[in-house]
Amino acid sequence: MASTQFEVDPEDLALLQKLTGITDEKELEDHVTEVQNKANRHVHVYKVRMRYSRSMESKRALVDSISSFLPTTNTFYRLPKLAKDAIFLDVGCCVANALRKVVSDGWPAEHTIGIDLYKEFWNVGHELFKSTSDSFPAGFIGGDLFDNSILDPTNTDSPLDLESGHISAIYASNVFHLFDMEKQWDLARRLVSLLKRTPGSIIFGRHGVIPSEKGLSHGKSGSYHTAESFTKMWTELFELNTVEISCEVRNKSGKRFNSPLGEWDMVFFSIIFIGDTGDA
Ligand SMILES: C[S@@+](CC[C@H](N)C(=O)[O-])C[C@H]1O[C@@H](n2cnc3c(N)ncnc32)[C@H](O)[C@@H]1O
């Protein structure tokens, strides 16, 4: 077989093949490249979106292996079996690659929801994975995570069940670092309110943080978390002893990545609700 430049790990490749029905690697790569180029042209129209389009530049990032984000002991994939109404929410879902992965691994599509500022990404996702709203009936909200009409923790009449305490699993991949610390706190508060208080419920994902030894950065564009301050934020947002928090620096190939603010570390984090351990 001819060698291919298609840099995608075997698990992701298998998922892409399964979902698109394209088994030939070269044909699959052409398909991904075509959709990707179209998306980048589309995104290009809106300059502001280019800032958020990085994930579209890397074929490697098109599908995520969710399992690699989860603590080994987590009951993530048991959540929809334990509660039929368990919902998986992906904030900043882009083309909904993560939603595809969890649905492929057994989470019912109709109990998954994606939110993204740009609804165009959702349509790109359908094109990429060759799906329709009938074949992939996940919910989608096109809008701003900071818009109270979308993610208002106190709202009891929110679209698509986004009510307080309704969501079993919340995934935030490469999203927190888009915002300064004040907005990260705001986003975290919104996510905490959404989380269902059932043992095993989880908020997890990855993003960039300021390396610890550099301390919190206070620049023109605001301040950003280190792994330690990010962890501390979650301990402050939950009742004492109700969650297990993990926040681990995992730099790809041992290297830091460059951001407009200098070198950053990549953290993989999870906050798992373990229940009320108060003295009753
Ligand atoms: C860097 S991409 C990450 C995409 C995907 N989660 C991943 O890891 O591949 C950030 C995503 O967040 C979305 N986004 C940025 N700001 C947002 C906001 N205020 N509300 C909703 N989505 C937002 C962008 O449109 C983009 O799709």
The ligand as an SDF file (V2000), in Angstrom:
LIG
                    3D

 27 29  0  0  0  0  0  0  0  0999 V2000
   -9.8220   26.0150   19.7130 C   0  0  0  0  0  0  0  0  0  0  0  0
  -11.4200   25.5000   19.2260 S   0  0  0  0  0  0  0  0  0  0  0  0
  -11.6150   23.9370   20.0440 C   0  0  0  0  0  0  0  0  0  0  0  0
  -12.5560   23.0500   19.3250 C   0  0  0  0  0  0  0  0  0  0  0  0
  -12.7270   21.6470   19.9070 C   0  0  0  0  0  0  0  0  0  0  0  0
  -13.3260   21.7050   21.2240 N   0  0  0  0  0  0  0  0  0  0  0  0
  -11.4020   20.9120   19.9220 C   0  0  0  0  0  0  0  0  0  0  0  0
  -10.7840   20.7350   20.9720 O   0  0  0  0  0  0  0  0  0  0  0  0
  -10.9670   20.5040   18.8340 O   0  0  0  0  0  0  0  0  0  0  0  0
  -12.4490   26.5550   20.2220 C   0  0  0  0  0  0  0  0  0  0  0  0
  -13.9090   26.4820   19.8410 C   0  0  0  0  0  0  0  0  0  0  0  0
  -14.6480   27.2750   20.7800 O   0  0  0  0  0  0  0  0  0  0  0  0
  -15.5710   28.0670   20.0780 C   0  0  0  0  0  0  0  0  0  0  0  0
  -15.8290   29.2800   20.8710 N   0  0  0  0  0  0  0  0  0  0  0  0
  -14.9630   30.2860   21.1120 C   0  0  0  0  0  0  0  0  0  0  0  0
  -15.5290   31.2100   21.9160 N   0  0  0  0  0  0  0  0  0  0  0  0
  -16.7820   30.7840   22.1720 C   0  0  0  0  0  0  0  0  0  0  0  0
  -17.8790   31.3100   22.9120 C   0  0  0  0  0  0  0  0  0  0  0  0
  -17.7720   32.4680   23.5530 N   0  0  0  0  0  0  0  0  0  0  0  0
  -19.0170   30.6130   22.9660 N   0  0  0  0  0  0  0  0  0  0  0  0
  -19.1330   29.4170   22.3020 C   0  0  0  0  0  0  0  0  0  0  0  0
  -18.1270   28.8680   21.5820 N   0  0  0  0  0  0  0  0  0  0  0  0
  -16.9750   29.5410   21.5120 C   0  0  0  0  0  0  0  0  0  0  0  0
  -14.9130   28.3530   18.7320 C   0  0  0  0  0  0  0  0  0  0  0  0
  -15.8210   28.7180   17.7310 O   0  0  0  0  0  0  0  0  0  0  0  0
  -14.1940   27.0370   18.4540 C   0  0  0  0  0  0  0  0  0  0  0  0
  -14.9930   26.1340   17.7380 O   0  0  0  0  0  0  0  0  0  0  0  0
  1  2  1  0
  2  3  1  0
  2 10  1  0
  3  4  1  0
  4  5  1  0
  5  6  1  0
  5  7  1  0
  7  8  2  0
  7  9  1  0
 10 11  1  0
 11 12  1  0
 11 26  1  0
 12 13  1  0
 13 14  1  0
 13 24  1  0
 14 15  1  0
 14 23  1  0
 15 16  2  0
 16 17  1  0
 17 18  1  0
 17 23  2  0
 18 19  1  0
 18 20  2  0
 20 21  1  0
 21 22  2  0
 22 23  1  0
 24 25  1  0
 24 26  1  0
 26 27  1  0
M  CHG  2   2   1   9  -1
M  END
$$$$
